Amino acid sequence: MNDYSECLDIARQELKLAQAALRLDMANYPTPIAGCDEQFNHLLDQSQRVCNALAALEAPNFVPTPRKLETGQGIESR
């Protein structure tokens, strides 16, 4: 296994732990929840950030391959 692959696996595990902790905090949050409840809104924000980070780790990235057709020409990527 490559070093970076192991790091990415650890990042996924840690983000999933954070996601579970946030879900538990949100589930145990006292009701009623007002629309201006800063603490709950902060939990929602953190939950979305963790979700976005997990999605970013799973999303394939397009990396263009530069090609020089002839010496002196520009780089073409498709």
All heavy atoms as a GROMACS GRO file, in nm:
protein
  605
    1MET      N    1   0.085  -0.118   0.000
    1MET     CA    2   0.000   0.000   0.000
    1MET      C    3   0.090   0.124   0.000
    1MET      O    4   0.188   0.131   0.071
    1MET     CB    5  -0.091  -0.002   0.123
    1MET     CG    6  -0.183   0.117   0.130
    1MET     SD    7  -0.294   0.117   0.271
    1MET     CE    8  -0.407  -0.010   0.228
    2ASN      N    9   0.054   0.225  -0.080
    2ASN     CA   10   0.128   0.349  -0.085
    2ASN      C   11   0.106   0.431   0.042
    2ASN      O   12   0.002   0.420   0.106
    2ASN     CB   13   0.085   0.432  -0.206
    2ASN     CG   14   0.116   0.363  -0.336
    2ASN    OD1   15   0.211   0.286  -0.344
    2ASN    ND2   16   0.037   0.390  -0.438
    3ASP      N   17   0.202   0.512   0.078
    3ASP     CA   18   0.191   0.595   0.197
    3ASP      C   19   0.068   0.685   0.193
    3ASP      O   20  -0.003   0.699   0.291
    3ASP     CB   21   0.317   0.680   0.216
    3ASP     CG   22   0.436   0.596   0.258
    3ASP    OD1   23   0.415   0.487   0.315
    3ASP    OD2   24   0.550   0.639   0.232
    4TYR      N   25   0.044   0.747   0.077
    4TYR     CA   26  -0.069   0.837   0.068
    4TYR      C   27  -0.202   0.763   0.078
    4TYR      O   28  -0.300   0.815   0.132
    4TYR     CB   29  -0.063   0.922  -0.060
    4TYR     CG   30  -0.076   0.842  -0.187
    4TYR    CD1   31  -0.201   0.814  -0.241
    4TYR    CD2   32   0.036   0.794  -0.254
    4TYR    CE1   33  -0.214   0.741  -0.357
    4TYR    CE2   34   0.023   0.721  -0.371
    4TYR     CZ   35  -0.102   0.695  -0.421
    4TYR     OH   36  -0.115   0.621  -0.536
    5SER      N   37  -0.209   0.640   0.028
    5SER     CA   38  -0.333   0.563   0.037
    5SER      C   39  -0.369   0.534   0.182
    5SER      O   40  -0.485   0.543   0.222
    5SER     CB   41  -0.320   0.431  -0.039
    5SER     OG   42  -0.306   0.454  -0.176
    6GLU      N   43  -0.267   0.503   0.260
    6GLU     CA   44  -0.290   0.479   0.403
    6GLU      C   45  -0.338   0.606   0.471
    6GLU      O   46  -0.429   0.603   0.554
    6GLU     CB   47  -0.162   0.428   0.468
    6GLU     CG   48  -0.181   0.385   0.612
    6GLU     CD   49  -0.054   0.325   0.672
    6GLU    OE1   50   0.035   0.283   0.597
    6GLU    OE2   51  -0.047   0.322   0.796
    7CYS      N   52  -0.279   0.719   0.435
    7CYS     CA   53  -0.321   0.847   0.492
    7CYS      C   54  -0.467   0.878   0.456
    7CYS      O   55  -0.543   0.926   0.540
    7CYS     CB   56  -0.231   0.960   0.442
    7CYS     SG   57  -0.063   0.953   0.507
    8LEU      N   58  -0.504   0.851   0.331
    8LEU     CA   59  -0.642   0.875   0.289
    8LEU      C   60  -0.739   0.784   0.364
    8LEU      O   61  -0.849   0.826   0.401
    8LEU     CB   62  -0.656   0.857   0.138
    8LEU     CG   63  -0.588   0.964   0.053
    8LEU    CD1   64  -0.596   0.926  -0.094
    8LEU    CD2   65  -0.650   1.099   0.077
    9ASP      N   66  -0.700   0.659   0.386
    9ASP     CA   67  -0.784   0.567   0.463
    9ASP      C   68  -0.803   0.616   0.606
    9ASP      O   69  -0.913   0.612   0.661
    9ASP     CB   70  -0.724   0.426   0.464
    9ASP     CG   71  -0.735   0.356   0.329
    9ASP    OD1   72  -0.820   0.399   0.247
    9ASP    OD2   73  -0.659   0.260   0.306
   10ILE      N   74  -0.696   0.665   0.666
   10ILE     CA   75  -0.704   0.718   0.803
   10ILE      C   76  -0.794   0.842   0.805
   10ILE      O   77  -0.877   0.858   0.895
   10ILE     CB   78  -0.563   0.750   0.857
   10ILE    CG1   79  -0.486   0.620   0.880
   10ILE    CG2   80  -0.571   0.831   0.985
   10ILE    CD1   81  -0.339   0.638   0.908
   11ALA      N   82  -0.780   0.928   0.704
   11ALA     CA   83  -0.865   1.047   0.696
   11ALA      C   84  -1.012   1.008   0.686
   11ALA      O   85  -1.098   1.067   0.753
   11ALA     CB   86  -0.824   1.133   0.576
   12ARG      N   87  -1.042   0.909   0.603
   12ARG     CA   88  -1.181   0.862   0.590
   12ARG      C   89  -1.234   0.810   0.724
   12ARG      O   90  -1.346   0.841   0.764
   12ARG     CB   91  -1.191   0.751   0.486
   12ARG     CG   92  -1.194   0.797   0.346
   12ARG     CD   93  -1.216   0.679   0.249
   12ARG     NE   94  -1.177   0.717   0.115
   12ARG     CZ   95  -1.056   0.702   0.064
   12ARG    NH1   96  -0.959   0.646   0.134
   12ARG    NH2   97  -1.030   0.742  -0.058
   13GLN      N   98  -1.154   0.730   0.792
   13GLN     CA   99  -1.194   0.675   0.922
   13GLN      C  100  -1.220   0.786   1.023
   13GLN      O  101  -1.321   0.784   1.094
   13GLN     CB  102  -1.087   0.580   0.975
   13GLN     CG  103  -1.073   0.452   0.898
   13GLN     CD  104  -0.951   0.371   0.941
   13GLN    OE1  105  -0.882   0.405   1.036
   13GLN    NE2  106  -0.923   0.264   0.868
   14GLU      N  107  -1.130   0.884   1.027
   14GLU     CA  108  -1.146   0.994   1.122
   14GLU      C  109  -1.268   1.078   1.089
   14GLU      O  110  -1.342   1.121   1.178
   14GLU     CB  111  -1.020   1.081   1.124
   14GLU     CG  112  -0.900   1.012   1.184
   14GLU     CD  113  -0.916   0.977   1.332
   14GLU    OE1  114  -0.977   1.056   1.408
   14GLU    OE2  115  -0.868   0.870   1.372
   15LEU      N  116  -1.292   1.103   0.961
   15LEU     CA  117  -1.410   1.180   0.921
   15LEU      C  118  -1.538   1.105   0.954
   15LEU      O  119  -1.638   1.165   0.995
   15LEU     CB  120  -1.403   1.215   0.773
   15LEU     CG  121  -1.303   1.325   0.737
   15LEU    CD1  122  -1.282   1.330   0.586
   15LEU    CD2  123  -1.351   1.460   0.789
   16LYS      N  124  -1.537   0.974   0.937
   16LYS     CA  125  -1.656   0.895   0.972
   16LYS      C  126  -1.681   0.896   1.123
   16LYS      O  127  -1.796   0.899   1.167
   16LYS     CB  128  -1.643   0.753   0.918
   16LYS     CG  129  -1.660   0.748   0.768
   16LYS     CD  130  -1.643   0.609   0.711
   16LYS     CE  131  -1.655   0.613   0.558
   16LYS     NZ  132  -1.639   0.484   0.497
   17LEU      N  133  -1.573   0.896   1.201
   17LEU     CA  134  -1.588   0.908   1.347
   17LEU      C  135  -1.647   1.045   1.383
   17LEU      O  136  -1.735   1.055   1.469
   17LEU     CB  137  -1.454   0.887   1.417
   17LEU     CG  138  -1.401   0.745   1.423
   17LEU    CD1  139  -1.259   0.743   1.480
   17LEU    CD2  140  -1.492   0.658   1.507
   18ALA      N  141  -1.597   1.149   1.318
   18ALA     CA  142  -1.649   1.284   1.342
   18ALA      C  143  -1.796   1.293   1.302
   18ALA      O  144  -1.877   1.353   1.373
   18ALA     CB  145  -1.567   1.387   1.264
   19GLN      N  146  -1.829   1.230   1.190
   19GLN     CA  147  -1.968   1.230   1.143
   19GLN      C  148  -2.060   1.162   1.245
   19GLN      O  149  -2.168   1.212   1.276
   19GLN     CB  150  -1.974   1.160   1.007
   19GLN     CG  151  -2.104   1.172   0.935
   19GLN     CD  152  -2.096   1.108   0.798
   19GLN    OE1  153  -2.048   0.996   0.784
   19GLN    NE2  154  -2.142   1.178   0.696
   20ALA      N  155  -2.016   1.049   1.298
   20ALA     CA  156  -2.097   0.977   1.398
   20ALA      C  157  -2.113   1.059   1.525
   20ALA      O  158  -2.222   1.065   1.583
   20ALA     CB  159  -2.032   0.842   1.428
   21ALA      N  160  -2.005   1.125   1.568
   21ALA     CA  161  -2.012   1.208   1.688
   21ALA      C  162  -2.106   1.326   1.668
   21ALA      O  163  -2.186   1.359   1.758
   21ALA     CB  164  -1.872   1.256   1.726
   22LEU      N  165  -2.101   1.388   1.553
   22LEU     CA  166  -2.190   1.500   1.524
   22LEU      C  167  -2.336   1.453   1.518
   22LEU      O  168  -2.425   1.521   1.569
   22LEU     CB  169  -2.151   1.566   1.392
   22LEU     CG  170  -2.029   1.657   1.400
   22LEU    CD1  171  -1.973   1.685   1.261
   22LEU    CD2  172  -2.064   1.787   1.471
   23ARG      N  173  -2.360   1.339   1.457
   23ARG     CA  174  -2.497   1.286   1.452
   23ARG      C  175  -2.550   1.260   1.592
   23ARG      O  176  -2.667   1.289   1.621
   23ARG     CB  177  -2.501   1.158   1.369
   23ARG     CG  178  -2.495   1.183   1.222
   23ARG     CD  179  -2.504   1.054   1.143
   23ARG     NE  180  -2.497   1.082   1.000
   23ARG     CZ  181  -2.462   0.994   0.911
   23ARG    NH1  182  -2.432   0.871   0.944
   23ARG    NH2  183  -2.456   1.028   0.783
   24LEU      N  184  -2.466   1.206   1.677
   24LEU     CA  185  -2.507   1.179   1.816
   24LEU      C  186  -2.537   1.310   1.889
   24LEU      O  187  -2.639   1.321   1.958
   24LEU     CB  188  -2.398   1.100   1.888
   24LEU     CG  189  -2.429   1.055   2.030
   24LEU    CD1  190  -2.549   0.960   2.031
   24LEU    CD2  191  -2.308   0.986   2.091
   25ASP      N  192  -2.449   1.410   1.872
   25ASP     CA  193  -2.473   1.540   1.935
   25ASP      C  194  -2.603   1.602   1.886
   25ASP      O  195  -2.679   1.659   1.964
   25ASP     CB  196  -2.357   1.636   1.907
   25ASP     CG  197  -2.234   1.605   1.990
   25ASP    OD1  198  -2.242   1.523   2.084
   25ASP    OD2  199  -2.128   1.665   1.959
   26MET      N  200  -2.629   1.590   1.756
   26MET     CA  201  -2.752   1.648   1.702
   26MET      C  202  -2.875   1.572   1.748
   26MET      O  203  -2.978   1.632   1.777
   26MET     CB  204  -2.743   1.651   1.549
   26MET     CG  205  -2.641   1.752   1.500
   26MET     SD  206  -2.604   1.741   1.324
   26MET     CE  207  -2.756   1.792   1.252
   27ALA      N  208  -2.863   1.440   1.759
   27ALA     CA  209  -2.977   1.359   1.804
   27ALA      C  210  -3.010   1.387   1.950
   27ALA      O  211  -3.127   1.383   1.990
   27ALA     CB  212  -2.946   1.211   1.784
   28ASN      N  213  -2.908   1.419   2.029
   28ASN     CA  214  -2.928   1.444   2.172
   28ASN      C  215  -2.949   1.591   2.204
   28ASN      O  216  -2.958   1.627   2.321
   28ASN     CB  217  -2.808   1.391   2.251
   28ASN     CG  218  -2.800   1.240   2.248
   28ASN    OD1  219  -2.902   1.172   2.242
   28ASN    ND2  220  -2.680   1.188   2.250
   29TYR      N  221  -2.957   1.675   2.102
   29TYR     CA  222  -2.975   1.818   2.124
   29TYR      C  223  -3.115   1.843   2.179
   29TYR      O  224  -3.212   1.785   2.130
   29TYR     CB  225  -2.954   1.894   1.993
   29TYR     CG  226  -2.923   2.039   2.014
   29TYR    CD1  227  -2.795   2.080   2.045
   29TYR    CD2  228  -3.024   2.134   2.006
   29TYR    CE1  229  -2.766   2.213   2.066
   29TYR    CE2  230  -2.996   2.268   2.027
   29TYR     CZ  231  -2.867   2.307   2.056
   29TYR     OH  232  -2.840   2.440   2.078
   30PRO      N  233  -3.127   1.927   2.281
   30PRO     CA  234  -3.259   1.950   2.342
   30PRO      C  235  -3.356   2.019   2.245
   30PRO      O  236  -3.316   2.101   2.163
   30PRO     CB  237  -3.228   2.040   2.462
   30PRO     CG  238  -3.095   2.099   2.435
   30PRO     CD  239  -3.022   2.006   2.344
   31THR      N  240  -3.480   1.984   2.253
   31THR     CA  241  -3.584   2.046   2.171
   31THR      C  242  -3.656   2.150   2.255
   31THR      O  243  -3.652   2.144   2.378
   31THR     CB  244  -3.684   1.941   2.120
   31THR    OG1  245  -3.733   1.870   2.231
   31THR    CG2  246  -3.619   1.844   2.026
   32PRO      N  247  -3.728   2.244   2.201
   32PRO     CA  248  -3.740   2.276   2.060
   32PRO      C  249  -3.617   2.351   2.010
   32PRO      O  250  -3.547   2.415   2.086
   32PRO     CB  251  -3.863   2.366   2.054
   32PRO     CG  252  -3.867   2.433   2.185
   32PRO     CD  253  -3.809   2.335   2.284
   33ILE      N  254  -3.597   2.342   1.880
   33ILE     CA  255  -3.484   2.409   1.816
   33ILE      C  256  -3.537   2.531   1.741
   33ILE      O  257  -3.618   2.518   1.650
   33ILE     CB  258  -3.412   2.314   1.718
   33ILE    CG1  259  -3.359   2.193   1.793
   33ILE    CG2  260  -3.300   2.387   1.645
   33ILE    CD1  261  -3.310   2.082   1.702
   34ALA      N  262  -3.492   2.646   1.782
   34ALA     CA  263  -3.532   2.769   1.714
   34ALA      C  264  -3.447   2.787   1.589
   34ALA      O  265  -3.336   2.736   1.580
   34ALA     CB  266  -3.514   2.886   1.808
   35GLY      N  267  -3.499   2.860   1.494
   35GLY     CA  268  -3.426   2.885   1.370
   35GLY      C  269  -3.299   2.966   1.391
   35GLY      O  270  -3.211   2.967   1.307
   36CYS      N  271  -3.288   3.034   1.506
   36CYS     CA  272  -3.171   3.116   1.531
   36CYS      C  273  -3.079   3.052   1.637
   36CYS      O  274  -3.001   3.120   1.701
   36CYS     CB  275  -3.213   3.256   1.575
   36CYS     SG  276  -3.311   3.256   1.726
   37ASP      N  277  -3.092   2.923   1.657
   37ASP     CA  278  -3.012   2.853   1.757
   37ASP      C  279  -2.868   2.836   1.706
   37ASP      O  280  -2.840   2.750   1.622
   37ASP     CB  281  -3.075   2.716   1.785
   37ASP     CG  282  -3.013   2.646   1.904
   37ASP    OD1  283  -2.895   2.674   1.935
   37ASP    OD2  284  -3.082   2.565   1.966
   38GLU      N  285  -2.778   2.920   1.754
   38GLU     CA  286  -2.641   2.921   1.704
   38GLU      C  287  -2.568   2.790   1.724
   38GLU      O  288  -2.493   2.746   1.638
   38GLU     CB  289  -2.561   3.032   1.774
   38GLU     CG  290  -2.556   3.160   1.696
   38GLU     CD  291  -2.464   3.260   1.762
   38GLU    OE1  292  -2.344   3.228   1.779
   38GLU    OE2  293  -2.513   3.367   1.796
   39GLN      N  294  -2.587   2.728   1.839
   39GLN     CA  295  -2.515   2.603   1.867
   39GLN      C  296  -2.558   2.490   1.774
   39GLN      O  297  -2.474   2.416   1.723
   39GLN     CB  298  -2.535   2.563   2.013
   39GLN     CG  299  -2.469   2.660   2.108
   39GLN     CD  300  -2.507   2.635   2.253
   39GLN    OE1  301  -2.611   2.573   2.280
   39GLN    NE2  302  -2.426   2.683   2.344
   40PHE      N  303  -2.688   2.478   1.752
   40PHE     CA  304  -2.735   2.374   1.661
   40PHE      C  305  -2.693   2.404   1.517
   40PHE      O  306  -2.654   2.314   1.444
   40PHE     CB  307  -2.887   2.355   1.670
   40PHE     CG  308  -2.934   2.233   1.596
   40PHE    CD1  309  -2.918   2.107   1.651
   40PHE    CD2  310  -2.991   2.244   1.470
   40PHE    CE1  311  -2.959   1.993   1.582
   40PHE    CE2  312  -3.032   2.131   1.401
   40PHE     CZ  313  -3.016   2.005   1.458
   41ASN      N  314  -2.702   2.532   1.479
   41ASN     CA  315  -2.658   2.570   1.345
   41ASN      C  316  -2.510   2.540   1.325
   41ASN      O  317  -2.469   2.501   1.216
   41ASN     CB  318  -2.687   2.718   1.318
   41ASN     CG  319  -2.835   2.744   1.301
   41ASN    OD1  320  -2.914   2.653   1.281
   41ASN    ND2  321  -2.875   2.870   1.313
   42HIS      N  322  -2.431   2.557   1.430
   42HIS     CA  323  -2.289   2.523   1.422
   42HIS      C  324  -2.272   2.372   1.400
   42HIS      O  325  -2.189   2.330   1.319
   42HIS     CB  326  -2.216   2.566   1.550
   42HIS     CG  327  -2.072   2.531   1.551
   42HIS    ND1  328  -1.978   2.595   1.472
   42HIS    CD2  329  -2.003   2.436   1.619
   42HIS    CE1  330  -1.860   2.540   1.492
   42HIS    NE2  331  -1.872   2.444   1.581
   43LEU      N  332  -2.350   2.291   1.470
   43LEU     CA  333  -2.345   2.146   1.450
   43LEU      C  334  -2.383   2.110   1.306
   43LEU      O  335  -2.319   2.024   1.244
   43LEU     CB  336  -2.439   2.074   1.548
   43LEU     CG  337  -2.398   2.073   1.694
   43LEU    CD1  338  -2.510   2.010   1.778
   43LEU    CD2  339  -2.268   1.999   1.715
   44LEU      N  340  -2.486   2.176   1.253
   44LEU     CA  341  -2.526   2.152   1.115
   44LEU      C  342  -2.414   2.188   1.018
   44LEU      O  343  -2.386   2.114   0.923
   44LEU     CB  344  -2.652   2.232   1.080
   44LEU     CG  345  -2.784   2.182   1.134
   44LEU    CD1  346  -2.895   2.282   1.103
   44LEU    CD2  347  -2.817   2.047   1.075
   45ASP      N  348  -2.350   2.302   1.044
   45ASP     CA  349  -2.240   2.346   0.958
   45ASP      C  350  -2.124   2.246   0.962
   45ASP      O  351  -2.071   2.208   0.858
   45ASP     CB  352  -2.192   2.484   1.003
   45ASP     CG  353  -2.070   2.529   0.924
   45ASP    OD1  354  -2.082   2.544   0.800
   45ASP    OD2  355  -1.964   2.550   0.986
   46GLN      N  356  -2.087   2.204   1.081
   46GLN     CA  357  -1.977   2.109   1.094
   46GLN      C  358  -2.012   1.975   1.028
   46GLN      O  359  -1.927   1.913   0.963
   46GLN     CB  360  -1.943   2.087   1.243
   46GLN     CG  361  -1.886   2.209   1.311
   46GLN     CD  362  -1.759   2.257   1.244
   46GLN    OE1  363  -1.665   2.181   1.226
   46GLN    NE2  364  -1.754   2.383   1.207
   47SER      N  365  -2.136   1.934   1.042
   47SER     CA  366  -2.182   1.810   0.981
   47SER      C  367  -2.170   1.818   0.828
   47SER      O  368  -2.125   1.723   0.762
   47SER     CB  369  -2.326   1.780   1.022
   47SER     OG  370  -2.373   1.664   0.961
   48GLN      N  371  -2.210   1.931   0.772
   48GLN     CA  372  -2.201   1.950   0.626
   48GLN      C  373  -2.056   1.953   0.581
   48GLN      O  374  -2.022   1.899   0.477
   48GLN     CB  375  -2.273   2.080   0.586
   48GLN     CG  376  -2.283   2.096   0.436
   48GLN     CD  377  -2.362   1.983   0.370
   48GLN    OE1  378  -2.473   1.952   0.412
   48GLN    NE2  379  -2.306   1.921   0.269
   49ARG      N  380  -1.968   2.015   0.658
   49ARG     CA  381  -1.827   2.021   0.623
   49ARG      C  382  -1.765   1.881   0.621
   49ARG      O  383  -1.688   1.847   0.532
   49ARG     CB  384  -1.752   2.111   0.720
   49ARG     CG  385  -1.789   2.258   0.706
   49ARG     CD  386  -1.717   2.345   0.803
   49ARG     NE  387  -1.576   2.350   0.764
   49ARG     CZ  388  -1.478   2.392   0.841
   49ARG    NH1  389  -1.504   2.433   0.963
   49ARG    NH2  390  -1.354   2.394   0.799
   50VAL      N  391  -1.801   1.799   0.720
   50VAL     CA  392  -1.750   1.661   0.725
   50VAL      C  393  -1.804   1.582   0.605
   50VAL      O  394  -1.729   1.509   0.540
   50VAL     CB  395  -1.787   1.593   0.859
   50VAL    CG1  396  -1.762   1.444   0.854
   50VAL    CG2  397  -1.710   1.657   0.974
   51CYS      N  398  -1.931   1.600   0.576
   51CYS     CA  399  -1.993   1.532   0.461
   51CYS      C  400  -1.923   1.573   0.331
   51CYS      O  401  -1.893   1.487   0.246
   51CYS     CB  402  -2.140   1.572   0.454
   51CYS     SG  403  -2.251   1.436   0.429
   52ASN      N  404  -1.896   1.701   0.316
   52ASN     CA  405  -1.827   1.750   0.195
   52ASN      C  406  -1.685   1.694   0.186
   52ASN      O  407  -1.639   1.660   0.077
   52ASN     CB  408  -1.823   1.903   0.194
   52ASN     CG  409  -1.958   1.966   0.173
   52ASN    OD1  410  -2.054   1.901   0.132
   52ASN    ND2  411  -1.969   2.093   0.206
   53ALA      N  412  -1.618   1.685   0.299
   53ALA     CA  413  -1.481   1.631   0.299
   53ALA      C  414  -1.481   1.484   0.259
   53ALA      O  415  -1.397   1.440   0.181
   53ALA     CB  416  -1.417   1.650   0.436
   54LEU      N  417  -1.576   1.408   0.311
   54LEU     CA  418  -1.587   1.267   0.273
   54LEU      C  419  -1.617   1.253   0.124
   54LEU      O  420  -1.558   1.170   0.055
   54LEU     CB  421  -1.695   1.197   0.356
   54LEU     CG  422  -1.654   1.152   0.495
   54LEU    CD1  423  -1.776   1.112   0.577
   54LEU    CD2  424  -1.555   1.038   0.488
   55ALA      N  425  -1.708   1.336   0.075
   55ALA     CA  426  -1.743   1.331  -0.067
   55ALA      C  427  -1.622   1.367  -0.153
   55ALA      O  428  -1.600   1.306  -0.258
   55ALA     CB  429  -1.860   1.426  -0.096
   56ALA      N  430  -1.543   1.464  -0.109
   56ALA     CA  431  -1.425   1.504  -0.185
   56ALA      C  432  -1.322   1.391  -0.190
   56ALA      O  433  -1.255   1.372  -0.292
   56ALA     CB  434  -1.363   1.629  -0.123
   57LEU      N  435  -1.310   1.315  -0.082
   57LEU     CA  436  -1.216   1.203  -0.082
   57LEU      C  437  -1.260   1.091  -0.176
   57LEU      O  438  -1.176   1.020  -0.231
   57LEU     CB  439  -1.201   1.146   0.059
   57LEU     CG  440  -1.118   1.228   0.157
   57LEU    CD1  441  -1.122   1.164   0.295
   57LEU    CD2  442  -0.975   1.241   0.110
   58GLU      N  443  -1.390   1.077  -0.196
   58GLU     CA  444  -1.442   0.969  -0.280
   58GLU      C  445  -1.456   1.009  -0.426
   58GLU      O  446  -1.461   0.922  -0.513
   58GLU     CB  447  -1.579   0.924  -0.227
   58GLU     CG  448  -1.576   0.871  -0.085
   58GLU     CD  449  -1.481   0.754  -0.065
   58GLU    OE1  450  -1.464   0.672  -0.158
   58GLU    OE2  451  -1.421   0.746   0.044
   59ALA      N  452  -1.462   1.138  -0.455
   59ALA     CA  453  -1.485   1.184  -0.592
   59ALA      C  454  -1.361   1.162  -0.678
   59ALA      O  455  -1.250   1.194  -0.637
   59ALA     CB  456  -1.523   1.331  -0.591
   60PRO      N  457  -1.382   1.108  -0.798
   60PRO     CA  458  -1.268   1.096  -0.889
   60PRO      C  459  -1.230   1.234  -0.942
   60PRO      O  460  -1.316   1.318  -0.964
   60PRO     CB  461  -1.322   1.008  -1.002
   60PRO     CG  462  -1.470   1.028  -0.999
   60PRO     CD  463  -1.506   1.057  -0.855
   61ASN      N  464  -1.103   1.257  -0.958
   61ASN     CA  465  -1.055   1.384  -1.010
   61ASN      C  466  -1.002   1.364  -1.150
   61ASN      O  467  -0.932   1.268  -1.177
   61ASN     CB  468  -0.943   1.440  -0.922
   61ASN     CG  469  -0.995   1.487  -0.788
   61ASN    OD1  470  -1.095   1.555  -0.782
   61ASN    ND2  471  -0.928   1.451  -0.682
   62PHE      N  472  -1.037   1.459  -1.236
   62PHE     CA  473  -0.984   1.456  -1.372
   62PHE      C  474  -0.850   1.529  -1.371
   62PHE      O  475  -0.840   1.643  -1.328
   62PHE     CB  476  -1.080   1.525  -1.469
   62PHE     CG  477  -1.021   1.543  -1.606
   62PHE    CD1  478  -1.006   1.434  -1.691
   62PHE    CD2  479  -0.979   1.667  -1.650
   62PHE    CE1  480  -0.951   1.449  -1.817
   62PHE    CE2  481  -0.923   1.683  -1.776
   62PHE     CZ  482  -0.909   1.574  -1.859
   63VAL      N  483  -0.749   1.460  -1.413
   63VAL     CA  484  -0.616   1.520  -1.423
   63VAL      C  485  -0.578   1.519  -1.570
   63VAL      O  486  -0.553   1.413  -1.627
   63VAL     CB  487  -0.512   1.442  -1.339
   63VAL    CG1  488  -0.375   1.504  -1.353
   63VAL    CG2  489  -0.556   1.434  -1.195
   64PRO      N  490  -0.574   1.638  -1.631
   64PRO     CA  491  -0.541   1.642  -1.773
   64PRO      C  492  -0.397   1.597  -1.797
   64PRO      O  493  -0.309   1.623  -1.716
   64PRO     CB  494  -0.559   1.788  -1.811
   64PRO     CG  495  -0.550   1.862  -1.683
   64PRO     CD  496  -0.595   1.768  -1.574
   65THR      N  497  -0.379   1.526  -1.905
   65THR     CA  498  -0.246   1.479  -1.943
   65THR      C  499  -0.190   1.572  -2.049
   65THR      O  500  -0.243   1.577  -2.160
   65THR     CB  501  -0.254   1.336  -1.998
   65THR    OG1  502  -0.318   1.254  -1.902
   65THR    CG2  503  -0.117   1.282  -2.027
   66PRO      N  504  -0.087   1.648  -2.016
   66PRO     CA  505  -0.031   1.739  -2.116
   66PRO      C  506   0.040   1.659  -2.226
   66PRO      O  507   0.104   1.558  -2.199
   66PRO     CB  508   0.068   1.824  -2.038
   66PRO     CG  509   0.090   1.754  -1.910
   66PRO     CD  510  -0.022   1.658  -1.888
   67ARG      N  511   0.024   1.706  -2.348
   67ARG     CA  512   0.089   1.641  -2.462
   67ARG      C  513   0.152   1.748  -2.549
   67ARG      O  514   0.086   1.845  -2.585
   67ARG     CB  515  -0.012   1.563  -2.544
   67ARG     CG  516  -0.077   1.451  -2.468
   67ARG     CD  517  -0.179   1.381  -2.560
   67ARG     NE  518  -0.250   1.281  -2.486
   67ARG     CZ  519  -0.370   1.298  -2.434
   67ARG    NH1  520  -0.432   1.412  -2.448
   67ARG    NH2  521  -0.428   1.201  -2.368
   68LYS      N  522   0.274   1.730  -2.582
   68LYS     CA  523   0.339   1.819  -2.678
   68LYS      C  524   0.343   1.744  -2.810
   68LYS      O  525   0.407   1.640  -2.821
   68LYS     CB  526   0.479   1.856  -2.633
   68LYS     CG  527   0.482   1.953  -2.519
   68LYS     CD  528   0.619   2.012  -2.503
   68LYS     CE  529   0.609   2.119  -2.398
   68LYS     NZ  530   0.721   2.209  -2.402
   69LEU      N  531   0.272   1.797  -2.908
   69LEU     CA  532   0.265   1.731  -3.037
   69LEU      C  533   0.397   1.746  -3.113
   69LEU      O  534   0.446   1.652  -3.170
   69LEU     CB  535   0.150   1.787  -3.119
   69LEU     CG  536   0.012   1.774  -3.051
   69LEU    CD1  537  -0.094   1.838  -3.139
   69LEU    CD2  538  -0.020   1.627  -3.029
   70GLU      N  539   0.451   1.864  -3.112
   70GLU     CA  540   0.580   1.890  -3.177
   70GLU      C  541   0.655   1.990  -3.093
   70GLU      O  542   0.596   2.071  -3.023
   70GLU     CB  543   0.559   1.947  -3.318
   70GLU     CG  544   0.498   1.849  -3.415
   70GLU     CD  545   0.477   1.911  -3.552
   70GLU    OE1  546   0.542   2.012  -3.584
   70GLU    OE2  547   0.392   1.859  -3.626
   71THR      N  548   0.784   1.986  -3.101
   71THR     CA  549   0.866   2.080  -3.027
   71THR      C  550   0.825   2.224  -3.061
   71THR      O  551   0.808   2.257  -3.179
   71THR     CB  552   1.015   2.061  -3.060
   71THR    OG1  553   1.047   1.923  -3.037
   71THR    CG2  554   1.103   2.147  -2.975
   72GLY      N  555   0.807   2.303  -2.957
   72GLY     CA  556   0.772   2.444  -2.979
   72GLY      C  557   0.622   2.471  -2.980
   72GLY      O  558   0.580   2.584  -2.978
   73GLN      N  559   0.539   2.367  -2.982
   73GLN     CA  560   0.394   2.387  -2.980
   73GLN      C  561   0.346   2.394  -2.836
   73GLN      O  562   0.412   2.350  -2.743
   73GLN     CB  563   0.321   2.276  -3.054
   73GLN     CG  564   0.334   2.286  -3.203
   73GLN     CD  565   0.235   2.194  -3.273
   73GLN    OE1  566   0.184   2.101  -3.214
   73GLN    NE2  567   0.210   2.222  -3.399
   74GLY      N  568   0.226   2.444  -2.821
   74GLY     CA  569   0.165   2.455  -2.688
   74GLY      C  570   0.126   2.319  -2.633
   74GLY      O  571   0.133   2.218  -2.701
   75ILE      N  572   0.081   2.320  -2.511
   75ILE     CA  573   0.039   2.196  -2.444
   75ILE      C  574  -0.111   2.177  -2.469
   75ILE      O  575  -0.190   2.268  -2.454
   75ILE     CB  576   0.067   2.204  -2.293
   75ILE    CG1  577   0.217   2.214  -2.269
   75ILE    CG2  578   0.009   2.084  -2.220
   75ILE    CD1  579   0.255   2.235  -2.125
   76GLU      N  580  -0.146   2.059  -2.508
   76GLU     CA  581  -0.285   2.025  -2.534
   76GLU      C  582  -0.330   1.927  -2.427
   76GLU      O  583  -0.261   1.833  -2.393
   76GLU     CB  584  -0.299   1.959  -2.670
   76GLU     CG  585  -0.438   1.910  -2.700
   76GLU     CD  586  -0.443   1.828  -2.827
   76GLU    OE1  587  -0.359   1.848  -2.916
   76GLU    OE2  588  -0.531   1.741  -2.834
   77SER      N  589  -0.447   1.952  -2.370
   77SER     CA  590  -0.503   1.854  -2.276
   77SER      C  591  -0.648   1.830  -2.313
   77SER      O  592  -0.718   1.919  -2.358
   77SER     CB  593  -0.491   1.904  -2.133
   77SER     OG  594  -0.567   2.020  -2.115
   78ARG      N  595  -0.690   1.709  -2.294
   78ARG     CA  596  -0.828   1.674  -2.329
   78ARG      C  597  -0.898   1.617  -2.210
   78ARG      O  598  -0.849   1.556  -2.128
   78ARG     CB  599  -0.829   1.570  -2.440
   78ARG     CG  600  -0.769   1.625  -2.565
   78ARG     CD  601  -0.761   1.517  -2.670
   78ARG     NE  602  -0.678   1.570  -2.777
   78ARG     CZ  603  -0.696   1.543  -2.902
   78ARG    NH1  604  -0.794   1.465  -2.940
   78ARG    NH2  605  -0.618   1.592  -2.993
   0.00000   0.00000   0.00000
